[in-house]
Amino acid sequence: MNTTTVLIVDDDRIIREQLEKEISRGFYNVVTAHDGKSAIEAMGSADVAIILLDINLPDINGIELLRKIREVKPECEIIVITGYGNIDLAIQSLRNGAIDYIEKPLNMDEFHAALGRAKEKLSEKDLLIGSNSILIIDDDELVTKRLGVFFKKEGYEVFTATSGLSGLDIIESNKIDIVITDIRMSDMDGIEVLKRSKSYYKDIECIMVTGIKDNEYAIKSLRAGAADYITKPVNLDELLISVRKAIERINLNRTRLYRNRELKISAEIISKMNEELEKRILERSSELNHIQAQLFQTSKLATLGEMSAGLAHEMNQPLGGIALVAKSFRKLLERDRLTQPEIESGLNDIEASVKRMSKIIQHIRTFARQDTLKFTEVDIVDTLNSAFSLLDEQLRLHEVEVIKDFPGSLPRIIGEPFQLEQVWINLITNARDAMNEKFRKQMANDPGAMDYNKSLKISVYQDGDNGPVAVAVSDNGSGMSPIVRERVLEPFFTTKEVGQATGLGLSISYGIINSHKGRIEIESIEDKGTTIRVLLPVEYQEE
């Protein structure tokens, strides 16, 4: 008889006793422990092969105990017991070497599937040598003895009973695989024994034996779930073949059950891994979005810093106008010639200058602040005009001729206006720098033959019927080599000298346009110029 030892580790006395009773039916030795310390002691005193381990113990975390058991006895199989809400711990246990888990309250079908898988694994390791059990029921004691001796010689665990009730008592206390029962007995017929046996174990197989040839009994037996129907006198070879076929069917069904259980557990592990992966992706996406927002903000502040000279000039103009009005008022006042019309005209000029400065300051503050991005309906031309309100004076100081080809009306897109404005600023300042570079090269080569005029053209149009809105930024600057054109959208890539650029402008622009479901196209010829087209879909809606 199998003497494999199972250790039950659970702080709940009722569960320990319930599992001990259930496991003992399968011809195991059972030892129990109520906490981690007593579990370690039990393992030292008994040759434990299978462990049923509660994940929540009073003195030690179940995962930690599992790891210790794996170090001390790596060949044993561990089944984790978990309560509701602890599936995450159960999955973690499987990752740490447990073969299966069962939930509280215990589902005995799942428990037997888990225990069966553990037995199968032990058999594969040659740590468990089992034999199938047979119960022979016949009110003729001579028949039970004869069949008992025969099947013991064939290597089976054999139980015998001379009545249906005593047979059912044996089934209740022991894990029986095959029941060989006579149909006609004094207390209960074989068909009733078969039905009650199936209520104990779903995978039990019954072979009916009868001394009379009655097709009706045979049909009733088979309909009730009998594996076979044999008449007396029993042909032992025929009966042995029938038993072996029944065992093959049991093993096939158990294997199918174990594989289904493995698939379920594997699916749960994969599902949990996917959840963790999705969580990490969300965290990483949030982190990347935060970094992108910081880079975007840094780029905006760098742009404002770079444009400070032009912005100062924009502010100085209205301030100069106010100063002139004030100076004129003072002189007229000194001469006592300050008339009402003069006052009204001067105040109107002051108000116009203040409004102009307020508009510039408000735009700078709005552009520079770090807000949550909001996608809304956007007129592309409005965002370009906003960009030029910051760049017009700077382009004038760099002697750049600006050609604006803006249509009267275009379909609106869904976008973030300040992000788009940042893209236009990046593209325009890059074009400015390319033209300045070409100017410096020509000055260095032949200052006397200077006939180069910087020209920047901004065209806005719809690319075909219902197509995307396109913004083309064209310059006649230094252009790009094929190698530079391939890398120009990479973060931190720049052809400028160290300290003069971050190399983030175009990569940030690429990220912004990508988030708008648009695309960037680049055409460039070295020493001739560059055209960068940004295409934005008209029907894009934020998800």
C-alpha positions as CSV (number, residue, x, y, z in Angstrom):
1,M,0.0,0.0,0.0
2,N,1.2,3.5,-0.8
3,T,2.9,5.2,2.2
4,T,3.6,8.6,0.7
5,T,3.3,11.4,3.3
6,V,1.3,14.5,2.8
7,L,1.8,17.5,5.1
8,I,-1.2,19.8,5.8
9,V,-0.2,23.3,7.0
10,D,-3.1,25.4,8.0
11,D,-4.0,27.4,11.1
12,D,-7.7,26.4,10.7
13,R,-8.4,23.2,12.7
14,I,-11.6,22.3,10.8
15,I,-9.8,22.6,7.4
16,R,-6.9,20.5,8.6
17,E,-9.3,17.7,9.8
18,Q,-11.4,17.9,6.6
19,L,-8.4,17.6,4.4
20,E,-6.8,14.9,6.6
21,K,-9.9,12.7,6.3
22,E,-10.2,13.3,2.5
23,I,-6.5,12.6,1.9
24,S,-6.4,9.5,4.1
25,R,-8.9,7.8,1.7
26,G,-6.1,7.8,-0.9
27,F,-3.8,5.6,1.1
28,Y,-1.5,8.4,2.2
29,N,0.2,9.0,5.5
30,V,-1.0,12.5,6.8
31,V,0.8,14.8,9.2
32,T,-0.5,18.3,10.1
33,A,0.9,21.6,11.2
34,H,-0.8,24.8,12.4
35,D,2.0,27.3,11.6
36,G,5.3,27.7,9.8
37,K,7.4,26.6,12.8
38,S,5.6,23.3,13.3
39,A,5.6,22.7,9.5
40,I,9.4,22.9,9.4
41,E,9.6,20.5,12.4
42,A,7.2,18.1,10.7
43,M,9.3,18.1,7.6
44,G,12.3,17.1,9.7
45,S,10.6,14.1,11.3
46,A,8.7,12.8,8.3
47,D,9.5,12.1,4.6
48,V,7.1,14.5,3.2
49,A,6.3,14.3,-0.5
50,I,3.3,16.6,-0.9
51,I,2.5,19.8,1.1
52,L,-0.8,21.6,1.3
53,L,0.2,25.1,2.4
54,D,-2.0,27.8,3.6
55,I,-0.7,31.1,2.3
56,N,-1.7,33.1,5.4
57,L,-0.1,31.7,8.5
58,P,0.1,33.4,12.0
59,D,3.9,33.3,12.3
60,I,5.3,33.5,8.8
61,N,4.3,34.7,5.3
62,G,3.3,31.7,3.2
63,I,5.5,32.8,0.2
64,E,8.5,33.0,2.5
65,L,7.8,29.5,3.9
66,L,7.3,28.2,0.4
67,R,10.8,29.5,-0.5
68,K,12.3,27.9,2.6
69,I,10.6,24.5,1.8
70,R,12.0,24.7,-1.7
71,E,15.5,25.2,-0.3
72,V,15.2,22.3,2.2
73,K,13.2,19.9,0.1
74,P,13.1,20.9,-3.6
75,E,11.7,17.6,-4.8
76,C,8.4,17.8,-2.9
77,E,5.2,19.2,-4.6
78,I,3.5,22.1,-3.0
79,I,-0.2,23.0,-3.3
80,V,-1.2,26.4,-2.0
81,I,-4.4,27.1,-0.1
82,T,-5.7,30.6,-0.4
83,G,-8.7,32.6,0.8
84,Y,-10.9,34.9,-1.2
85,G,-9.0,38.0,-2.3
86,N,-5.6,36.3,-2.3
87,I,-5.4,35.2,-5.9
88,D,-2.5,37.6,-6.4
89,L,-0.6,35.7,-3.7
90,A,-1.6,32.4,-5.2
91,I,-0.2,33.4,-8.6
92,Q,3.0,34.6,-6.8
93,S,3.2,31.2,-5.2
94,L,3.0,29.4,-8.6
95,R,5.9,31.6,-9.7
96,N,7.8,30.5,-6.7
97,G,7.5,26.8,-7.4
98,A,4.0,25.7,-6.2
99,I,2.3,23.3,-8.5
100,D,-1.3,24.4,-7.9
101,Y,-3.6,26.3,-5.6
102,I,-7.1,25.8,-4.2
103,E,-9.4,28.5,-2.9
104,K,-11.3,28.6,0.4
105,P,-14.0,27.5,0.8
106,L,-12.6,24.3,-0.7
107,N,-13.9,22.9,-3.9
108,M,-13.2,19.2,-3.6
109,D,-13.2,18.6,-7.4
110,E,-10.4,21.2,-7.7
111,F,-8.7,19.8,-4.7
112,H,-8.6,16.3,-6.2
113,A,-7.4,17.7,-9.5
114,A,-4.6,19.5,-7.7
115,L,-3.6,16.4,-5.6
116,G,-3.7,14.3,-8.7
117,R,-1.4,16.6,-10.5
118,A,1.0,16.4,-7.6
119,K,0.9,12.6,-7.6
120,E,1.5,12.6,-11.4
121,K,4.6,14.9,-10.9
122,L,5.9,12.6,-8.2
123,S,5.4,9.6,-10.4
124,E,7.4,11.2,-13.1
125,K,10.2,11.7,-10.6
126,D,9.9,8.1,-9.5
127,L,9.1,9.4,-6.0
128,L,5.6,7.8,-5.9
129,I,4.9,4.2,-7.0
130,G,1.2,3.7,-6.8
131,S,-1.2,1.0,-7.7
132,N,-4.9,1.0,-8.6
133,S,-7.5,-0.2,-6.1
134,I,-10.3,-2.6,-6.8
135,L,-13.4,-3.4,-4.7
136,I,-15.1,-6.7,-5.2
137,I,-18.7,-7.0,-4.0
138,D,-20.5,-10.4,-4.1
139,D,-22.7,-12.1,-1.5
140,D,-20.8,-15.3,-2.4
141,E,-17.7,-15.1,-0.2
142,L,-16.0,-17.8,-2.3
143,V,-16.2,-15.6,-5.4
144,T,-14.8,-12.5,-3.6
145,K,-11.9,-14.6,-2.2
146,R,-11.1,-16.1,-5.6
147,L,-11.2,-12.8,-7.4
148,G,-9.3,-11.1,-4.6
149,V,-6.4,-13.5,-4.8
150,F,-6.3,-13.2,-8.6
151,F,-6.2,-9.3,-8.7
152,K,-3.6,-9.2,-5.8
153,K,-1.3,-11.3,-8.0
154,E,-1.9,-8.8,-10.8
155,G,-0.6,-6.0,-8.5
156,Y,-3.8,-4.3,-7.5
157,E,-4.9,-3.0,-4.0
158,V,-7.9,-5.3,-3.3
159,F,-10.9,-4.8,-1.0
160,T,-13.8,-7.2,-0.7
161,A,-17.3,-7.0,0.6
162,T,-20.2,-9.5,0.8
163,S,-23.0,-6.9,0.6
164,G,-23.8,-3.6,-1.1
165,L,-23.9,-1.6,2.1
166,S,-20.5,-2.9,3.4
167,G,-19.1,-2.2,0.0
168,L,-20.3,1.4,0.1
169,D,-18.7,1.8,3.6
170,I,-15.4,0.8,2.1
171,I,-15.8,3.3,-0.8
172,E,-16.5,6.1,1.7
173,S,-13.3,5.4,3.6
174,N,-11.0,4.5,0.7
175,K,-10.2,5.8,-2.7
176,I,-11.5,3.0,-5.0
177,D,-10.8,3.0,-8.7
178,I,-12.7,-0.1,-9.9
179,V,-15.8,-1.7,-8.4
180,I,-16.6,-5.2,-9.5
181,T,-20.1,-6.0,-8.2
182,D,-22.7,-8.7,-8.5
183,I,-26.1,-7.3,-9.8
184,R,-28.3,-9.4,-7.5
185,M,-27.6,-9.1,-3.8
186,S,-29.8,-9.5,-0.7
187,D,-29.6,-5.9,0.5
188,M,-29.0,-3.9,-2.6
189,D,-28.7,-4.6,-6.3
190,G,-25.5,-3.8,-8.2
191,I,-27.1,-0.9,-10.2
192,E,-27.8,0.9,-6.9
193,V,-24.3,0.3,-5.7
194,L,-23.0,1.8,-9.0
195,K,-25.1,4.9,-8.7
196,R,-24.1,5.5,-5.1
197,S,-20.4,4.8,-5.9
198,K,-20.5,7.5,-8.6
199,S,-21.8,10.0,-6.0
200,Y,-18.6,9.4,-4.0
201,Y,-16.2,9.6,-6.9
202,K,-17.0,10.8,-10.3
203,D,-14.1,8.9,-11.9
204,I,-14.9,5.5,-10.3
205,E,-15.6,2.7,-12.8
206,C,-18.0,-0.2,-12.2
207,I,-18.0,-3.6,-13.9
208,M,-21.3,-5.6,-13.4
209,V,-21.2,-9.4,-12.9
210,T,-24.3,-11.6,-13.0
211,G,-25.2,-15.2,-12.9
212,I,-28.0,-14.9,-15.3
213,K,-28.1,-13.8,-18.9
214,D,-30.5,-11.0,-19.0
215,N,-30.2,-8.3,-21.7
216,E,-32.5,-6.0,-19.8
217,Y,-30.1,-5.9,-16.8
218,A,-27.2,-5.4,-19.1
219,I,-28.9,-2.4,-20.8
220,K,-29.8,-0.9,-17.4
221,S,-26.3,-1.3,-16.1
222,L,-24.7,0.3,-19.1
223,R,-27.2,3.2,-19.0
224,A,-26.4,3.7,-15.3
225,G,-22.7,4.1,-16.3
226,A,-21.2,0.7,-16.0
227,A,-17.9,0.1,-17.8
228,D,-18.8,-3.5,-18.7
229,Y,-21.2,-6.3,-18.1
230,I,-19.9,-9.9,-17.5
231,T,-21.8,-13.1,-16.9
232,K,-20.9,-16.0,-14.6
233,P,-19.0,-18.2,-14.6
234,V,-16.4,-15.4,-14.8
235,N,-13.7,-15.7,-17.4
236,L,-10.7,-14.2,-15.5
237,D,-8.8,-13.2,-18.6
238,E,-11.9,-11.4,-20.0
239,L,-12.5,-9.7,-16.6
240,L,-8.8,-8.6,-16.4
241,I,-9.0,-7.1,-19.9
242,S,-12.2,-5.2,-18.8
243,V,-10.5,-3.9,-15.7
244,R,-7.5,-2.7,-17.7
245,K,-9.7,-0.9,-20.2
246,A,-11.5,0.7,-17.3
247,I,-8.2,1.9,-15.8
248,E,-7.1,3.2,-19.1
249,R,-10.3,5.2,-19.3
250,I,-9.7,6.5,-15.7
251,N,-6.2,7.5,-16.5
252,L,-7.3,9.2,-19.7
253,N,-10.0,11.2,-17.9
254,R,-7.6,12.1,-15.1
255,T,-4.9,13.2,-17.6
256,R,-7.5,15.3,-19.4
257,L,-8.6,16.8,-16.0
258,Y,-5.0,17.6,-15.1
259,R,-4.2,19.2,-18.4
260,N,-7.3,21.3,-18.2
261,R,-6.2,22.4,-14.8
262,E,-2.8,23.2,-16.0
263,L,-4.3,25.2,-18.9
264,K,-6.4,27.1,-16.4
265,I,-3.5,27.9,-14.1
266,S,-1.3,28.9,-17.1
267,A,-4.1,31.2,-18.4
268,E,-4.4,32.8,-14.9
269,I,-0.6,33.3,-14.7
270,I,-0.6,34.8,-18.2
271,S,-3.6,37.0,-17.4
272,K,-1.8,38.2,-14.2
273,M,1.4,38.9,-16.1
274,N,-0.6,40.8,-18.8
275,E,-2.2,42.9,-16.0
276,E,1.2,43.6,-14.5
277,L,2.6,44.4,-18.0
278,E,-0.3,46.8,-18.7
279,K,0.2,48.4,-15.3
280,R,3.9,48.9,-16.1
281,I,3.1,50.2,-19.6
282,L,0.7,52.7,-18.1
283,E,3.2,53.8,-15.5
284,R,5.9,54.1,-18.1
285,S,3.6,55.9,-20.5
286,S,2.7,58.3,-17.6
287,E,6.4,58.8,-16.9
288,L,7.2,59.3,-20.6
289,N,4.3,61.8,-20.9
290,H,5.6,63.6,-17.9
291,I,9.1,63.7,-19.4
292,Q,7.7,64.8,-22.7
293,A,5.8,67.6,-21.0
294,Q,9.0,68.7,-19.2
295,L,10.9,68.7,-22.5
296,F,8.1,70.6,-24.2
297,Q,8.2,73.1,-21.4
298,T,12.0,73.4,-21.5
299,S,11.8,73.9,-25.2
300,K,9.2,76.7,-24.8
301,L,11.3,78.5,-22.2
302,A,14.4,78.1,-24.4
303,T,12.5,79.5,-27.3
304,L,11.4,82.5,-25.3
305,G,14.9,83.1,-24.1
306,E,16.2,83.0,-27.6
307,M,13.6,85.4,-28.8
308,S,14.2,87.9,-25.9
309,A,15.8,90.5,-28.2
310,G,12.9,90.5,-30.5
311,L,10.4,90.5,-27.7
312,A,12.2,93.4,-26.0
313,H,11.9,95.4,-29.3
314,E,8.2,94.5,-29.5
315,M,7.7,96.0,-26.0
316,N,10.0,98.9,-26.6
317,Q,7.9,100.2,-29.5
318,P,4.7,100.8,-27.5
319,L,6.7,102.0,-24.5
320,G,8.5,104.5,-26.8
321,G,5.1,105.7,-28.1
322,I,3.8,106.2,-24.5
323,A,7.0,108.1,-23.7
324,L,6.6,110.4,-26.7
325,V,3.0,111.2,-25.7
326,A,4.0,111.9,-22.1
327,K,6.9,114.2,-23.3
328,S,4.5,116.0,-25.7
329,F,1.9,116.5,-22.9
330,R,4.6,118.0,-20.6
331,K,5.8,120.5,-23.2
332,L,2.2,121.6,-24.1
333,L,1.4,121.9,-20.4
334,E,4.5,124.1,-19.8
335,R,3.3,126.3,-22.7
336,D,-0.3,126.2,-21.5
337,R,-1.3,124.8,-24.9
338,L,-2.6,121.4,-23.8
339,T,-6.1,121.3,-25.3
340,Q,-8.9,118.8,-24.9
341,P,-8.4,117.3,-28.4
342,E,-4.7,116.9,-27.7
343,I,-5.5,115.1,-24.4
344,E,-8.0,112.8,-26.0
345,S,-5.6,112.0,-28.9
346,G,-2.8,111.3,-26.5
347,L,-4.8,109.1,-24.2
348,N,-6.1,107.1,-27.2
349,D,-2.4,106.5,-28.3
350,I,-1.5,105.4,-24.7
351,E,-4.5,103.0,-24.5
352,A,-3.6,101.5,-27.9
353,S,0.1,101.0,-26.8
354,V,-1.0,99.5,-23.4
355,K,-3.3,97.1,-25.2
356,R,-0.5,96.1,-27.6
357,M,1.8,95.4,-24.6
358,S,-0.8,93.6,-22.7
359,K,-1.5,91.4,-25.7
360,I,2.2,90.5,-26.0
361,I,2.6,89.9,-22.3
362,Q,-0.5,87.7,-22.1
363,H,0.6,85.7,-25.1
364,I,4.0,85.1,-23.6
365,R,2.6,84.1,-20.2
366,T,0.1,81.7,-21.8
367,F,2.7,80.2,-24.1
368,A,5.2,79.8,-21.2
369,R,3.0,78.3,-18.5
370,Q,2.8,74.6,-17.9
371,D,-0.8,73.6,-18.2
372,T,-2.7,70.3,-18.8
373,L,-2.9,69.9,-22.5
374,K,-6.4,70.3,-23.9
375,F,-7.3,69.2,-27.4
376,T,-10.0,71.3,-29.1
377,E,-11.0,72.6,-32.5
378,V,-8.1,74.6,-33.9
379,D,-7.7,77.0,-36.8
380,I,-4.2,76.2,-38.1
381,V,-3.7,79.8,-39.4
382,D,-4.5,81.2,-35.9
383,T,-1.7,79.1,-34.4
384,L,0.7,80.3,-37.1
385,N,-0.2,83.9,-36.5
386,S,0.4,83.4,-32.8
387,A,3.9,82.0,-33.6
388,F,4.7,84.9,-35.8
389,S,3.6,87.4,-33.1
390,L,6.6,86.1,-31.2
391,L,8.9,85.7,-34.2
392,D,8.2,88.6,-36.6
393,E,10.6,91.1,-35.0
394,Q,13.3,88.5,-34.6
395,L,13.0,87.5,-38.3
396,R,13.2,91.2,-39.2
397,L,16.3,91.7,-37.2
398,H,17.9,88.7,-39.1
399,E,16.8,90.2,-42.4
400,V,14.6,87.3,-43.4
401,E,12.0,87.9,-46.0
402,V,8.8,86.2,-44.9
403,I,6.1,85.1,-47.4
404,K,2.9,83.9,-45.9
405,D,0.5,82.0,-48.2
406,F,-2.5,81.6,-45.9
407,P,-5.9,80.8,-47.4
408,G,-9.1,82.5,-46.4
409,S,-10.7,79.4,-45.0
410,L,-9.7,75.9,-44.1
411,P,-11.4,73.1,-42.2
412,R,-10.5,73.0,-38.5
413,I,-8.6,70.2,-36.9
414,I,-8.7,68.8,-33.4
415,G,-5.4,69.7,-31.7
416,E,-3.6,71.5,-28.9
417,P,-3.0,75.0,-30.0
418,F,0.1,75.8,-27.9
419,Q,1.8,72.5,-28.9
420,L,1.2,73.3,-32.6
421,E,2.5,76.8,-32.0
422,Q,5.6,75.3,-30.6
423,V,6.0,73.2,-33.7
424,W,5.8,76.2,-36.0
425,I,8.3,78.1,-33.8
426,N,10.7,75.2,-33.9
427,L,10.5,74.8,-37.7
428,I,10.7,78.6,-38.4
429,T,13.8,79.1,-36.0
430,N,15.5,76.1,-37.6
431,A,14.9,77.6,-41.1
432,R,16.3,80.9,-39.8
433,D,19.4,79.2,-38.4
434,A,19.9,77.4,-41.7
435,M,19.7,80.6,-43.7
436,N,22.1,82.3,-41.2
437,E,24.5,79.4,-41.6
438,K,24.5,79.8,-45.4
439,F,25.0,83.5,-45.1
440,R,28.0,83.0,-42.9
441,K,29.6,80.5,-45.3
442,Q,29.1,82.8,-48.2
443,M,30.6,85.8,-46.3
444,A,33.6,83.7,-45.4
445,N,34.1,82.5,-49.0
446,D,33.6,85.8,-50.9
447,P,32.4,88.8,-49.0
448,G,32.5,91.0,-52.1
449,A,30.1,88.8,-54.2
450,M,27.3,88.7,-51.7
451,D,23.9,88.4,-53.5
452,Y,22.1,86.1,-51.1
453,N,18.7,87.1,-49.8
454,K,17.2,85.0,-47.0
455,S,13.7,83.9,-47.9
456,L,11.2,82.0,-45.8
457,K,7.8,80.8,-47.2
458,I,4.9,79.4,-45.1
459,S,2.2,77.8,-47.1
460,V,-1.1,76.4,-45.7
461,Y,-3.4,74.3,-47.8
462,Q,-5.7,71.2,-47.7
463,D,-4.0,68.2,-49.4
464,G,-6.8,67.0,-51.7
465,D,-10.5,66.7,-51.1
466,N,-11.2,65.7,-47.5
467,G,-7.4,65.3,-47.1
468,P,-5.2,66.5,-44.3
469,V,-4.4,70.2,-43.7
470,A,-0.8,70.8,-44.7
471,V,1.7,73.4,-43.4
472,A,4.8,73.7,-45.5
473,V,7.8,75.7,-44.1
474,S,10.3,76.3,-47.0
475,D,13.7,78.1,-46.7
476,N,16.6,78.7,-49.1
477,G,19.2,78.0,-46.4
478,S,22.1,75.5,-46.2
479,G,19.9,72.4,-46.6
480,M,20.8,68.9,-45.3
481,S,22.9,66.0,-46.5
482,P,21.2,62.6,-46.9
483,I,22.8,61.4,-43.7
484,V,21.6,64.4,-41.7
485,R,18.1,64.2,-43.2
486,E,17.9,60.6,-42.0
487,R,18.8,61.5,-38.4
488,V,17.3,65.0,-38.0
489,L,14.3,63.8,-36.0
490,E,16.4,61.8,-33.5
491,P,16.5,63.3,-29.9
492,F,19.6,65.3,-29.1
493,F,20.9,65.1,-32.7
494,T,22.2,68.5,-33.9
495,T,24.7,69.8,-36.5
496,K,25.2,73.0,-34.4
497,E,28.2,73.6,-32.2
498,V,28.1,72.4,-28.6
499,G,26.1,74.8,-26.4
500,Q,24.2,76.4,-29.2
501,A,21.4,73.8,-29.4
502,T,19.9,70.9,-27.5
503,G,18.9,68.8,-30.5
504,L,15.4,68.4,-29.1
505,G,13.4,70.9,-31.3
506,L,12.6,68.6,-34.2
507,S,12.2,65.5,-32.1
508,I,9.8,67.3,-29.8
509,S,7.9,68.5,-32.9
510,Y,7.8,65.0,-34.3
511,G,6.3,63.8,-31.0
512,I,3.7,66.5,-31.0
513,I,2.6,65.9,-34.5
514,N,2.6,62.1,-33.9
515,S,0.2,62.7,-30.9
516,H,-2.0,64.6,-33.3
517,K,-2.1,61.5,-35.6
518,G,-0.2,63.6,-38.2
519,R,3.1,63.1,-40.0
520,I,6.1,65.1,-41.0
521,E,7.7,65.0,-44.4
522,I,11.2,66.5,-45.1
523,E,12.7,67.4,-48.5
524,S,16.1,69.0,-48.5
525,I,19.0,69.6,-50.9
526,E,22.4,70.5,-49.5
527,D,23.3,74.2,-50.1
528,K,19.8,74.8,-51.8
529,G,17.3,74.7,-49.0
530,T,14.7,72.7,-47.1
531,T,10.9,72.2,-47.1
532,I,9.3,70.6,-44.1
533,R,5.6,69.6,-44.5
534,V,3.4,68.9,-41.5
535,L,0.1,67.1,-42.4
536,L,-2.7,67.0,-39.8
537,P,-5.9,65.0,-40.3
538,V,-9.1,66.9,-40.3
539,E,-11.3,64.3,-38.8
540,Y,-9.0,63.3,-35.9
541,Q,-10.8,63.2,-32.6
542,E,-9.1,62.7,-29.2
543,E,-9.9,59.4,-27.6
